[in-house]
Amino acid sequence: MLSHVRQGTERSVSIFKELGEVAQNEQIKEALEARAFVSEKTLEKIDQAFNLIGEEPAKLDGRLHDVFVENFRKELGEIQSPEARRLFVLAKANHLIHLRIGEYMALVAAADVSGNYGVGVLLESCLGDTLAFVERAKRLIRNVVETRVAAAARA
């Protein structure tokens, strides 16, 4: 599972950058680029966790992320409204992040049960960074909706 998280985090860097580019909103783009940066730092923590347990990451096929990106591009191409596109981008980023949260929670529990407390600390810090992004995405979603509602009220 740790290998899966590492590979997913590695692929997430490029996914977040792509999501930011298509968001057509500077705030969302900036937040997603920052998340990509944090994901790069997360890779260092995961690599340190592998060092602590004396293992190397396994090679995985990564099909889940390929399907995610493929579906994202297809569905995004069908959305015309800029606000809907922004919400869709944020929803997909949130979807990806929530998948990672579940993985981190399971890995932290496994680290604790196995007595690998240093690994647990590293993974819990990754979880914390991930949870922080969820809160930021929630505020961005609210901002997109409030902006749309205010524009409709003025019209």
N, C-alpha and C positions, 0 to 999 in steps of 0.2 A: 504494500500500500504506500509506503514511503517513496518507492520508485515512481509510482503512479502520480503522487503529489508533486514530485520533483519535475517529472516530464510535463505534467499539466501546468505547473507554474512557469516552466520554460516557454511553453507554447502560449501561455496567457500574455506574456510580454508583447508578442506580435499581435495577438488578438485585441488587446486593449489599445494598442497604437492604431490599429485599423478602425476600431469602433470610434475612437476620437476623431479620426479624419472624416468619417462619414456623418458625424453628429451635426455638423453645420452650426455649431454653437461654441463660442470660444471658452465659456466656463466648463462645459462638458468635456471639450477636447483637453483642456488643461487638467481637469480632474483625472481623466483616463490616462493621460501621459504620466501624471504623477503616480497613478496606480501601477503603470508599467515599470516606472523607476523603482517603486517599493517592491514589486515582484522580482526585479533583478537582485535586490538586496536579500530578499527571501531565499533566493537560490543559494546564497552564501550560507545562510543559517541551515538550510536543508543539507548542504554538502558537509557542514560541520557535524550535523547529526549522524550522517553516514560515517564520518571519521570516528566519532565516539563509539559507534557500535562495531567498527571494524569491517564495514561492508562497502560494496560498490553498488551504485544504482543498477538495476536490471534494465535491459532493453525491452521496451514495450512498443506495441504497434500504434498507439495514440489515435485510434479510430474515433473515439468519442469527440475529441477536439476537431477532427477533420469534418465530422458530420455537423457539429455545432456551427463551424464557420460556413460550410456549404449552405446550410439552411438559413443562416443569418443573411448571407448575401442575397439569396433567392427572395426571401420574405421582404427584406429592405427595399429591393428593387420594385416591389409592388406598392409601396407606400408613397403617396404623393405629398401629403401635408407635411410641412417642415416641423410642426409641433408633434405630430404623430411619429415622425422619424426620430425626433429627439427622445420621446418617451420610449420608443421601441429600442433604441440603442441603450438607454439606461436600464430598461427591463432585461435585456440580454446580458448586459454587464452584471447586473444583480443576480441573474440566474447562474451565471458562471461562478460568481463569488459564493453563492450559497452552496453550490456543489463542493467547493473547496472547504467551506466551513465544516461541513459534515465530515470530510476526510480528516481535517485537523483535529476535530473533537475525538474521533476514534483513535487517531495516532497518539494524542496526548494521554488518553486512557491506557493505551497499550504500553506506552513508555512508563507510566506510573506502575502498572501491574508488573512489568518486567524489571522494575528497579532502575531504569535508565533515567534518573532524574535530570541530568544535564540535557538529555535529548528532549525530555518533557518541557524544560524551560525554553529551549530553542523553538520547539513547535508551538508552545503556547504564545510566544512572542509573535510568531507568524499568524496565529489565530487572531491575536489582538489587532494586528495591522489589517487583517481581512475584515474584522468586525467594524473597524473604524471606517473603512471604505463603504460598507453597507450604510452606515449612518450618513455619510457624505452623499451617497447616491440618493438616499431617501430625501434629503434636503434639495438636491438638484431636481428630482422629480416634482416635488412640491413647487419649486420655483417655476418650472415649465408650465405647470397647471395654473398657478396663480397669474402668471404673465398672460396666458391665454384667456382666462376669465376676465382679467382687467381690460384686455383689448376688446373683448366681446361687450363688456359693459360700456365702454366708450363709444362703440359703434351704434 
